[in-house]
């Protein structure tokens, strides 16, 4: 089926115009590399729909301070009667059972084998009933759009929205995954002449790390099969956008770029972006500005031109500095650097890199086939279709973060969508992974760009999903570890990035942020800073997000207090979401061993209901 099949005409209207603009912007404004990823205990794949806080609990406490006319909101996250008002006693007991099972290493390590054996012993029908009474019922909303409606409607009644995600995953062996990765990430030119290019080892496929699922429990992984499969993924995302639009006025839907095209392009484009940023840093160091913050580095044009002349540079680089925009101040910073690349008719012509020795532009690869050129364009077309569809249905689109060798291109393409679609309100949200050393630079540069160009900044902040895989790959292949040294450093980075965006919201009211975290300290930090900055939940600029079946003691008190809060809501047939359930079991093992609070609160509420004669309680 062609990529545009089934897309309403209004969604296709303007596609070519926006596609051209997207491609031109991607060529004209190559921004700095932005690898991203969330911490092992954070939320990665999370986008959501908007809640309606129809129920206000007693847990909201209003106080006045220092004569301010603005009320401050604090929330008691341990008041279990309010926190679990949306849960029946049977649901509380199921949560306790599932979380207890997740604390046993044997059960988690052998969960796939146990589920396979259970299916053989019980038969399909009894197996499905057992799963719905335990893991499936805890973490998955239902099998299709119809069956999940009661859960979504109930959660919305208690102030918690949802993002729908069809969580069927391809069940590949490690060998199959490695083969698909190598086939889809290596170009024809590389296969013909593997040593005749300018590629860096970080941005080349390596068979040992071809199965990108390794060490990843918080995020789904897509492997490229062919263009038809990418069209199917796009249709799935379109269905989720339509469903999110139907369930609320301003819902969220999440997408992954690796589902929409051949990852070879993301690898190559990421390498180009990183090398362009490195070239800028190299030139800044030559002018004695190497130790400054990234946005403080300003190149003096006369010195830059003189240096390039000494290198013997001719043509391309020289001609960049004759434009009216760049010549006015006599200096350029990293954001100005975006506009220095000429428009190019072929996308492959964007994939050129500067030679630090000569100052000349060189192609990343010697040649691109016509089919590779078409594959790049199709990825951009699918992205454009999804963005148009989100606008049409009043849904905000969150682009999930992925591995650091894909992420610069993912962030760059997301930025171009924000330039196009975030002019009137925030439609496109980028994801920033705060376990990365560069996270704050990435956030601050994009916020500054949104100020200069006057569009709405949208961000989802996560800790990271690929830590162990990224560290292992960097050590094995031989490049700098991109991850912060420890969990505390990641926490500090998360709060630094969050504080920066919150201050931008307070200053301009044009930025928006999703605090996608299961960490209660982070949630409390956000509430405290919102109070200090005078940000209220009714402005709907600051959102919170957690996974379905986890951290209800955080989500529902926030929702009932009037904050925009969302659950990531997976759905799909029992047999086909088993890989998703396996990852949730693994995530909960680490999560529950580190924090017993949730189980303690669940037991507290069960005992309270027993003592008060509410053991048969069911939510209204």
Helices and strands as residue ranges (DSSP letters): H 9-12, H 15-28, E 60-63, E 72-75, H 80-83, H 89-101, H 105-109, H 111-133, H 135-139, H 149-157, E 160-166, H 174-185, H 188-192, G 201-203, G 207-209, H 227-247, E 252-255, G 257-259, H 263-286, E 299-300, H 301-311, H 316-319, G 320-322, H 324-327, E 331-332, G 336-340, G 347-350, E 352-354, E 361-363, H 370-392, E 396-399, H 404-421, E 428-433, H 439-453, E 457-462, H 467-477, H 487-508, E 511-516, H 520-533, G 537-539, E 542-547, H 552-560, E 564-571, G 574-577, H 578-594, H 597-612
